[in-house]
């Protein structure tokens, strides 16, 4: 009996240790460590394939990526009206769209914010903002926030560069538009433009992931 109790106690210690180190906790997100390593993010990661979506544009028409039959890929950017960081990037988004659209990568802007808590991000105000800033790209409203959740977007702005590959939409870059959040540098590192150039050459973008800096997405309660 004493031997059985000792064995059970020993097994209990082993089980507790295994849980502590995560070896039998299958719900734990796998981590990777070391220089340049990153934790796998919720939503899409580089190399994943994104699902198409259909959202309402500021012209009241529904838009999906499938509508762009001539596009090679897309610059999907989650943004909004009220965020100071998003505002600093508005002119740069227009400039980016001018360059990327010619290469087959049109900008698709999406506002995922809860307008109930942030009225400046309402659909009517989206229309006004797009007109005031002469947006050259669709500005879609993600009313249910399902698209933002599927992508794993967390900030405004937050960019996902997609490339068409055998009828699918492959994620090839995630993160910031450039390295100049405050728009003060003369020589910016234009992450998205560089990523598009790399893909055009058949190369992998470097970097293919950067930290998106901006306001947190305003989720519905």
Backbone as CSV, one residue per row, in Angstrom:
resi,resn,N_x,N_y,N_z,CA_x,CA_y,CA_z,C_x,C_y,C_z
1,UNK,0.830,-1.204,0.000,0.000,0.000,0.000,0.870,1.260,0.000
2,UNK,1.907,1.225,0.842,2.812,2.376,0.913,3.485,2.608,-0.440
3,UNK,3.838,1.473,-1.129,4.483,1.582,-2.437,3.536,2.204,-3.456
4,UNK,2.253,1.819,-3.391,1.252,2.363,-4.320,1.085,3.861,-4.109
5,UNK,0.997,4.277,-2.826,0.849,5.692,-2.522,2.047,6.493,-3.014
6,UNK,3.235,5.937,-2.834,4.449,6.619,-3.279,4.468,6.761,-4.795
7,UNK,4.047,5.700,-5.468,4.019,5.724,-6.937,3.031,6.766,-7.438
8,UNK,1.828,6.800,-6.799,0.810,7.775,-7.200,1.290,9.202,-6.966
9,UNK,1.964,9.420,-5.856,2.488,10.752,-5.552,3.527,11.165,-6.582
10,UNK,4.376,10.223,-6.964,5.413,10.503,-7.960,4.784,10.844,-9.307
11,UNK,3.749,10.077,-9.704,3.076,10.328,-10.978,2.369,11.685,-10.971
12,UNK,1.813,12.050,-9.810,1.152,13.353,-9.692,2.134,14.491,-9.921
13,UNK,3.319,14.360,-9.344,4.362,15.375,-9.521,4.751,15.492,-10.985
14,UNK,4.882,14.344,-11.660,5.258,14.343,-13.069,4.202,15.044,-13.921
15,UNK,2.925,14.734,-13.667,1.832,15.334,-14.435,1.796,16.844,-14.241
16,UNK,1.924,17.284,-12.990,1.932,18.726,-12.698,3.081,19.404,-13.418
17,UNK,4.247,18.779,-13.427,5.415,19.353,-14.102,5.184,19.466,-15.595
18,UNK,4.571,18.432,-16.184,4.301,18.461,-17.618,3.337,19.581,-17.973
19,UNK,2.304,19.777,-17.177,1.369,20.881,-17.418,2.073,22.224,-17.274
20,UNK,2.938,22.333,-16.286,3.631,23.594,-16.031,4.483,24.010,-17.216
21,UNK,5.122,23.020,-17.849,5.991,23.333,-18.981,5.250,23.299,-20.308
22,UNK,3.944,22.986,-20.286,3.128,23.056,-21.487,3.221,21.867,-22.401
23,UNK,3.867,20.752,-21.950,4.044,19.617,-22.843,2.735,18.900,-23.144
24,UNK,1.770,18.971,-22.233,0.492,18.312,-22.504,-0.648,19.311,-22.454
25,UNK,-0.332,20.562,-22.582,-1.376,21.587,-22.692,-1.512,21.953,-24.165
26,UNK,-2.372,21.267,-24.878,-2.480,21.444,-26.321,-3.095,22.781,-26.681
27,UNK,-3.718,23.472,-25.749,-4.337,24.757,-26.053,-3.327,25.894,-26.031
28,UNK,-2.145,25.628,-25.538,-1.133,26.675,-25.438,-0.620,27.058,-26.816
29,UNK,-0.461,28.342,-27.074,0.080,28.790,-28.358,1.558,28.478,-28.410
30,UNK,2.029,27.825,-29.478,3.451,27.503,-29.566,4.284,28.758,-29.683
31,UNK,5.396,28.792,-28.974,6.276,29.940,-28.988,7.586,29.574,-29.653
32,UNK,8.230,30.563,-30.227,9.572,30.356,-30.762,10.447,31.468,-30.224
33,UNK,11.680,31.131,-29.904,12.558,32.096,-29.273,13.821,32.283,-30.099
34,UNK,14.513,33.369,-29.821,15.749,33.643,-30.540,15.629,34.921,-31.342
35,UNK,16.727,35.397,-31.843,16.753,36.635,-32.593,15.898,36.515,-33.850
36,UNK,14.980,37.453,-34.028,14.139,37.466,-35.199,12.922,36.562,-35.093
37,UNK,12.813,35.779,-34.022,11.669,34.882,-33.876,10.455,35.670,-33.404
38,UNK,9.279,35.162,-33.733,8.069,35.834,-33.276,7.007,34.809,-32.933
39,UNK,6.111,35.189,-32.041,5.018,34.317,-31.649,3.988,34.293,-32.771
40,UNK,3.451,33.130,-33.056,2.410,33.036,-34.081,1.214,33.869,-33.646
41,UNK,0.766,34.720,-34.555,-0.306,35.647,-34.256,-1.670,35.018,-34.510
42,UNK,-2.706,35.512,-33.822,-4.063,35.060,-34.149,-4.428,35.594,-35.525
43,UNK,-5.278,34.890,-36.244,-5.604,35.324,-37.597,-4.555,34.827,-38.567
44,UNK,-4.363,35.551,-39.653,-3.437,35.121,-40.693,-1.994,35.429,-40.336
45,UNK,-1.122,34.550,-40.782,0.308,34.745,-40.698,0.874,34.707,-42.106
46,UNK,2.092,35.196,-42.270,2.747,35.151,-43.570,2.810,33.702,-44.039
47,UNK,2.386,33.484,-45.267,2.352,32.140,-45.821,0.968,31.519,-45.800
48,UNK,0.056,32.084,-44.992,-1.317,31.597,-44.951,-2.078,32.080,-46.186
49,UNK,-3.243,31.485,-46.413,-4.115,31.927,-47.493,-5.343,32.596,-46.894
50,UNK,-5.612,33.806,-47.366,-6.723,34.592,-46.827,-8.009,34.292,-47.585
51,UNK,-9.115,34.341,-46.866,-10.427,34.158,-47.485,-10.915,35.495,-48.041
52,UNK,-11.646,35.431,-49.134,-12.242,36.639,-49.695,-13.349,37.118,-48.755
53,UNK,-13.803,38.327,-48.966,-14.864,38.895,-48.143,-15.717,39.806,-49.014
54,UNK,-16.839,40.215,-48.493,-17.708,41.166,-49.193,-18.189,42.194,-48.175
55,UNK,-17.773,43.451,-48.388,-18.110,44.533,-47.470,-18.653,45.739,-48.239
56,UNK,-19.364,46.590,-47.523,-19.974,47.768,-48.161,-18.969,48.904,-48.278
57,UNK,-18.903,49.454,-49.487,-18.020,50.581,-49.778,-18.747,51.897,-49.497
58,UNK,-18.012,52.983,-49.478,-18.598,54.300,-49.212,-19.547,54.761,-50.315
59,UNK,-19.552,54.060,-51.462,-20.528,54.367,-52.508,-21.776,53.500,-52.365
60,UNK,-21.872,52.788,-51.220,-23.005,51.932,-50.873,-23.059,50.642,-51.692
61,UNK,-22.018,50.355,-52.458,-21.962,49.112,-53.214,-21.119,48.089,-52.453
62,UNK,-21.467,46.829,-52.632,-20.717,45.759,-51.988,-19.460,45.445,-52.804
63,UNK,-18.360,45.233,-52.113,-17.075,45.000,-52.776,-16.440,43.724,-52.237
64,UNK,-15.917,42.919,-53.129,-15.130,41.753,-52.744,-13.858,41.751,-53.576
65,UNK,-12.849,41.023,-53.122,-11.586,40.976,-53.859,-11.757,40.265,-55.200
66,UNK,-12.744,39.381,-55.280,-13.006,38.666,-56.526,-13.443,39.607,-57.644
67,UNK,-13.906,40.800,-57.272,-14.322,41.782,-58.275,-13.142,42.282,-59.101
68,UNK,-11.950,42.188,-58.535,-10.748,42.721,-59.186,-10.060,41.609,-59.977
69,UNK,-10.652,41.295,-61.110,-10.160,40.163,-61.898,-8.775,40.400,-62.482
70,UNK,-8.394,41.653,-62.696,-7.100,41.966,-63.299,-6.001,42.146,-62.255
71,UNK,-6.373,42.191,-60.995,-5.377,42.420,-59.934,-4.466,41.212,-59.764
72,UNK,-3.207,41.493,-59.438,-2.233,40.448,-59.133,-2.264,40.133,-57.643
73,UNK,-2.628,41.133,-56.877,-2.701,40.999,-55.433,-3.383,42.228,-54.851
74,UNK,-3.284,42.395,-53.535,-3.975,43.495,-52.869,-3.174,44.007,-51.674
75,UNK,-3.301,45.306,-51.428,-2.788,45.909,-50.205,-4.009,46.155,-49.317
76,UNK,-4.299,45.219,-48.441,-5.444,45.347,-47.539,-4.976,46.061,-46.281
77,UNK,-5.578,47.210,-46.004,-5.148,47.989,-44.842,-6.342,48.290,-43.950
78,UNK,-6.236,47.914,-42.694,-7.262,48.246,-41.713,-6.934,49.619,-41.147
79,UNK,-7.881,50.529,-41.259,-7.650,51.913,-40.855,-8.965,52.504,-40.362
80,UNK,-8.976,53.789,-40.071,-10.196,54.422,-39.563,-10.090,55.935,-39.702
81,UNK,-11.096,56.638,-39.195,-11.119,58.098,-39.280,-10.432,58.792,-38.106
82,UNK,-10.698,58.293,-36.896,-10.361,59.073,-35.710,-8.902,58.942,-35.252
83,UNK,-8.273,57.828,-35.553,-6.939,57.555,-35.010,-5.892,58.516,-35.568
84,UNK,-5.120,59.176,-34.718,-4.076,60.104,-35.190,-3.054,59.422,-36.091
85,UNK,-2.732,58.167,-35.783,-1.764,57.438,-36.615,-2.352,57.181,-38.002
86,UNK,-3.611,56.786,-38.039,-4.268,56.540,-39.320,-4.316,57.820,-40.152
87,UNK,-4.581,58.942,-39.489,-4.634,60.226,-40.200,-3.282,60.580,-40.803
88,UNK,-2.213,60.277,-40.075,-0.876,60.580,-40.582,-0.533,59.769,-41.830
89,UNK,-1.235,58.663,-42.027,-0.930,57.801,-43.166,-1.888,57.991,-44.345
90,UNK,-2.896,58.837,-44.217,-3.896,58.971,-45.281,-3.285,59.397,-46.614
91,UNK,-2.495,60.448,-46.598,-1.873,60.914,-47.847,-0.909,59.870,-48.397
92,UNK,-0.224,59.182,-47.492,0.713,58.154,-47.931,-0.018,56.944,-48.517
93,UNK,-1.211,56.678,-48.021,-2.000,55.589,-48.589,-2.432,55.925,-50.018
94,UNK,-2.817,57.167,-50.229,-3.188,57.613,-51.577,-1.984,57.487,-52.511
95,UNK,-0.813,57.914,-52.019,0.418,57.814,-52.817,0.778,56.354,-53.072
96,UNK,0.603,55.509,-52.052,0.899,54.088,-52.197,-0.020,53.450,-53.229
97,UNK,-1.300,53.796,-53.170,-2.270,53.238,-54.111,-1.911,53.608,-55.551
98,UNK,-1.433,54.812,-55.739,-1.048,55.267,-57.085,0.069,54.397,-57.651
99,UNK,1.018,54.039,-56.776,2.160,53.220,-57.206,1.776,51.746,-57.307
100,UNK,1.142,51.232,-56.262,0.870,49.788,-56.203,-0.214,49.357,-57.190
101,UNK,-1.182,50.232,-57.445,-2.260,49.885,-58.368,-1.723,49.642,-59.777
102,UNK,-0.746,50.440,-60.181,-0.139,50.270,-61.502,0.571,48.926,-61.615
103,UNK,1.032,48.407,-60.482,1.740,47.129,-60.477,0.791,45.952,-60.273
104,UNK,-0.496,46.262,-60.128,-1.489,45.199,-59.974,-1.901,44.909,-58.554
105,UNK,-1.524,45.804,-57.628,-1.835,45.617,-56.207,-2.629,46.811,-55.676
106,UNK,-3.929,46.895,-55.958,-4.718,48.028,-55.466,-4.868,48.024,-53.950
107,UNK,-4.964,49.205,-53.389,-5.216,49.352,-51.950,-6.701,49.123,-51.678
108,UNK,-6.983,48.337,-50.660,-8.351,48.106,-50.180,-8.368,48.488,-48.705
109,UNK,-8.987,49.620,-48.391,-9.021,50.096,-47.005,-10.290,49.611,-46.307
110,UNK,-10.143,49.213,-45.065,-11.269,48.692,-44.289,-11.296,49.354,-42.911
111,UNK,-12.463,49.864,-42.539,-12.639,50.433,-41.204,-13.395,49.424,-40.340
112,UNK,-12.716,48.830,-39.346,-13.346,47.810,-38.509,-13.881,48.340,-37.173
113,UNK,-13.703,49.628,-36.902,-14.000,50.137,-35.564,-15.493,50.181,-35.241
114,UNK,-15.779,50.054,-33.964,-17.149,50.146,-33.460,-17.568,51.612,-33.444
115,UNK,-18.489,51.974,-34.340,-18.924,53.371,-34.451,-19.781,53.802,-33.264
116,UNK,-20.346,52.835,-32.542,-21.162,53.183,-31.376,-20.304,53.822,-30.293
117,UNK,-19.084,53.312,-30.123,-18.185,53.869,-29.111,-17.326,55.001,-29.672
118,UNK,-17.158,55.021,-31.002,-16.357,56.058,-31.655,-17.118,56.598,-32.865
119,UNK,-18.046,57.522,-32.639,-18.919,58.034,-33.697,-18.163,58.640,-34.884
120,UNK,-16.936,59.104,-34.665,-16.159,59.667,-35.774,-15.895,58.608,-36.844
121,UNK,-16.001,57.352,-36.470,-15.758,56.263,-37.407,-17.044,55.722,-38.035
122,UNK,-18.126,56.471,-37.944,-19.396,56.027,-38.520,-19.301,55.979,-40.044
123,UNK,-20.230,55.279,-40.662,-20.224,55.127,-42.115,-20.386,56.470,-42.817
124,UNK,-21.262,57.333,-42.287,-21.438,58.671,-42.880,-20.142,59.471,-42.800
125,UNK,-19.456,59.364,-41.668,-18.192,60.095,-41.525,-17.086,59.484,-42.377
126,UNK,-17.175,58.191,-42.654,-16.231,57.572,-43.583,-16.378,58.198,-44.963
127,UNK,-17.611,58.403,-45.382,-17.874,59.022,-46.688,-17.284,60.428,-46.745
128,UNK,-17.494,61.174,-45.671,-16.983,62.550,-45.625,-15.451,62.564,-45.640
129,UNK,-14.861,61.676,-44.860,-13.400,61.636,-44.774,-12.785,61.268,-46.114
130,UNK,-13.366,60.284,-46.770,-12.847,59.844,-48.064,-12.937,60.961,-49.096
131,UNK,-14.009,61.735,-49.041,-14.174,62.851,-49.977,-13.183,63.965,-49.672
132,UNK,-13.026,64.282,-48.393,-12.100,65.355,-47.993,-10.660,65.021,-48.363
133,UNK,-10.294,63.742,-48.258,-8.909,63.331,-48.505,-8.686,62.770,-49.910
134,UNK,-9.733,62.805,-50.731,-9.622,62.326,-52.115,-9.082,60.903,-52.190
135,UNK,-9.692,60.012,-51.434,-9.276,58.616,-51.478,-9.466,58.070,-52.883
136,UNK,-8.463,57.377,-53.380,-8.507,56.791,-54.719,-8.797,55.295,-54.655
137,UNK,-9.126,54.814,-53.491,-9.325,53.389,-53.251,-10.643,53.178,-52.502
138,UNK,-11.188,51.974,-52.554,-12.408,51.707,-51.787,-12.148,51.816,-50.290
139,UNK,-13.146,52.287,-49.584,-13.063,52.416,-48.127,-14.264,51.663,-47.576
140,UNK,-14.034,50.471,-47.099,-15.095,49.546,-46.724,-15.347,49.552,-45.219
141,UNK,-16.579,49.276,-44.855,-16.927,49.210,-43.440,-17.110,47.746,-43.034
142,UNK,-16.430,47.349,-41.984,-16.512,45.991,-41.441,-17.426,46.044,-40.219
143,UNK,-18.725,46.113,-40.478,-19.690,46.333,-39.403,-19.687,45.219,-38.361
144,UNK,-19.539,43.992,-38.792,-19.564,42.871,-37.857,-18.189,42.618,-37.233
145,UNK,-17.158,43.238,-37.781,-15.762,43.079,-37.362,-15.226,41.671,-37.645
146,UNK,-15.976,40.887,-38.409,-15.563,39.513,-38.692,-14.330,39.448,-39.593
147,UNK,-14.218,40.390,-40.515,-13.065,40.388,-41.427,-11.796,40.731,-40.664
148,UNK,-11.871,41.758,-39.821,-10.710,42.141,-39.012,-10.275,41.000,-38.106
149,UNK,-11.236,40.291,-37.540,-10.927,39.164,-36.666,-10.297,38.020,-37.453
150,UNK,-10.806,37.778,-38.661,-10.259,36.711,-39.493,-8.807,36.993,-39.862
151,UNK,-8.515,38.256,-40.166,-7.154,38.635,-40.539,-6.235,38.670,-39.316
152,UNK,-6.810,38.933,-38.153,-5.985,39.095,-36.963,-5.486,40.510,-36.807
153,UNK,-6.177,41.444,-37.445,-5.779,42.859,-37.356,-5.919,43.350,-35.914
154,UNK,-4.992,44.218,-35.505,-5.004,44.705,-34.128,-4.917,46.225,-34.051
155,UNK,-4.358,46.842,-35.086,-4.093,48.282,-35.048,-4.723,48.993,-36.245
156,UNK,-4.772,50.309,-36.159,-5.080,51.135,-37.332,-3.962,52.175,-37.437
157,UNK,-3.161,52.073,-38.536,-3.297,51.148,-39.664,-2.566,49.823,-39.430
158,UNK,-3.043,48.790,-40.129,-2.436,47.456,-40.097,-2.569,46.881,-41.505
159,UNK,-1.452,46.534,-42.124,-1.434,46.151,-43.538,-1.199,44.654,-43.730
160,UNK,-1.909,44.100,-44.716,-1.717,42.723,-45.157,-1.560,42.748,-46.675
161,UNK,-0.382,42.374,-47.155,-0.148,42.301,-48.594,-0.487,40.893,-49.063
162,UNK,-1.430,40.814,-49.994,-1.877,39.538,-50.524,-1.426,39.382,-51.965
163,UNK,-1.070,38.167,-52.334,-0.670,37.854,-53.699,-1.524,36.704,-54.217
164,UNK,-2.059,36.871,-55.428,-2.831,35.786,-56.023,-1.892,34.642,-56.399
165,UNK,-2.287,33.448,-55.991,-1.468,32.269,-56.273,-2.392,31.090,-56.534
166,UNK,-2.496,30.719,-57.800,-3.336,29.582,-58.201,-4.758,29.725,-57.671
167,UNK,-5.304,30.905,-57.847,-6.679,31.154,-57.432,-6.859,31.441,-55.961
168,UNK,-5.779,31.431,-55.196,-5.846,31.723,-53.766,-5.185,33.065,-53.467
169,UNK,-5.381,33.546,-52.252,-4.816,34.824,-51.819,-3.787,34.566,-50.727
170,UNK,-2.530,34.551,-51.110,-1.458,34.247,-50.167,-0.986,35.505,-49.452
171,UNK,-0.862,35.412,-48.140,-0.348,36.527,-47.341,1.178,36.532,-47.440
172,UNK,1.745,37.623,-47.978,3.196,37.672,-48.173,3.881,38.737,-47.312
173,UNK,3.091,39.620,-46.733,3.672,40.627,-45.825,2.588,41.084,-44.860
174,UNK,2.974,41.324,-43.615,2.063,41.846,-42.591,2.792,42.912,-41.776
175,UNK,2.099,44.024,-41.498,2.690,44.988,-40.573,2.419,46.436,-40.906
176,UNK,3.485,47.228,-40.841,3.394,48.672,-41.048,3.579,49.035,-42.521
177,UNK,3.133,50.229,-42.880,3.292,50.718,-44.244,4.742,51.114,-44.493
178,UNK,5.331,51.771,-43.509,6.743,52.156,-43.581,7.286,52.279,-42.166
179,UNK,8.503,52.785,-42.034,9.127,52.872,-40.704,9.021,54.265,-40.097
180,UNK,8.098,55.071,-40.611,8.006,56.473,-40.184,6.601,56.803,-39.694
181,UNK,6.273,56.332,-38.506,4.935,56.529,-37.947,4.555,57.998,-37.862
182,UNK,5.502,58.837,-37.460,5.218,60.254,-37.253,5.365,61.089,-38.528
183,UNK,5.773,60.433,-39.612,5.938,61.113,-40.901,6.925,62.283,-40.812
184,UNK,8.099,61.990,-40.248,9.121,63.026,-40.088,10.413,62.711,-40.847
185,UNK,10.559,61.491,-41.336,11.794,61.097,-42.006,11.757,61.426,-43.496
186,UNK,12.895,61.842,-44.007,12.997,62.074,-45.450,13.199,60.754,-46.186
187,UNK,14.013,59.900,-45.601,14.306,58.603,-46.216,13.599,57.498,-45.436
188,UNK,12.384,57.211,-45.841,11.613,56.181,-45.166,11.938,54.812,-45.754
189,UNK,11.826,53.787,-44.924,11.881,52.423,-45.430,10.441,52.040,-45.758
190,UNK,10.138,51.955,-47.032,8.768,51.711,-47.477,8.517,50.204,-47.548
191,UNK,8.092,49.647,-46.412,7.952,48.206,-46.280,7.033,47.600,-47.338
192,UNK,5.871,48.194,-47.532,4.900,47.617,-48.465,5.396,47.699,-49.902
193,UNK,5.906,48.861,-50.292,6.426,49.005,-51.660,7.595,48.055,-51.895
194,UNK,8.459,47.930,-50.907,9.596,47.010,-51.036,9.125,45.560,-51.142
195,UNK,8.080,45.238,-50.394,7.542,43.876,-50.428,6.959,43.569,-51.806
196,UNK,6.262,44.540,-52.384,5.709,44.355,-53.727,6.830,44.170,-54.749
197,UNK,7.872,44.983,-54.637,9.016,44.865,-55.553,9.652,43.478,-55.451
198,UNK,9.771,42.967,-54.227,10.373,41.650,-54.026,9.517,40.560,-54.666
199,UNK,8.219,40.639,-54.445,7.312,39.629,-55.002,7.346,39.657,-56.525
200,UNK,7.443,40.860,-57.087,7.521,40.986,-58.544,8.752,40.277,-59.109
201,UNK,9.810,40.240,-58.307,11.051,39.581,-58.734,11.059,38.094,-58.402
202,UNK,9.973,37.624,-57.820,9.904,36.230,-57.432,10.639,35.935,-56.148
203,UNK,10.879,36.989,-55.358,11.611,36.840,-54.109,10.677,36.977,-52.908
204,UNK,11.140,36.534,-51.762,10.386,36.689,-50.524,10.676,38.060,-49.924
205,UNK,9.637,38.820,-49.564,9.875,40.124,-48.945,10.759,40.017,-47.710
206,UNK,11.645,40.981,-47.546,12.534,41.014,-46.388,12.628,42.463,-45.874
207,UNK,11.941,42.753,-44.750,11.207,41.804,-43.895,9.834,41.473,-44.473
208,UNK,9.278,40.349,-44.050,7.912,39.998,-44.438,6.938,40.237,-43.285
209,UNK,7.490,40.701,-42.147,6.657,40.990,-40.977,7.277,42.137,-40.200
210,UNK,6.492,43.164,-39.910,6.931,44.267,-39.054,5.826,44.557,-38.043
211,UNK,6.169,45.283,-37.024,5.184,45.635,-35.997,4.298,46.766,-36.492
212,UNK,3.005,46.543,-36.491,2.047,47.606,-36.843,1.932,48.561,-35.663
213,UNK,2.137,49.837,-35.926,2.055,50.857,-34.886,0.842,51.728,-35.161
214,UNK,-0.039,51.859,-34.173,-1.240,52.672,-34.357,-2.172,52.515,-33.176
215,UNK,-3.406,52.957,-33.366,-4.412,52.826,-32.322,-4.969,51.401,-32.336
216,UNK,-5.346,50.912,-31.187,-5.950,49.577,-31.150,-7.327,49.637,-31.805
217,UNK,-7.700,48.558,-32.459,-9.029,48.474,-33.045,-10.066,48.521,-31.930
218,UNK,-11.134,49.269,-32.151,-12.174,49.435,-31.128,-13.235,48.355,-31.312
219,UNK,-13.068,47.287,-30.534,-13.963,46.138,-30.655,-15.292,46.387,-29.959
220,UNK,-16.307,45.750,-30.475,-17.622,45.860,-29.850,-17.626,45.068,-28.545
221,UNK,-18.361,45.565,-27.581,-18.415,44.892,-26.279,-19.335,43.684,-26.354
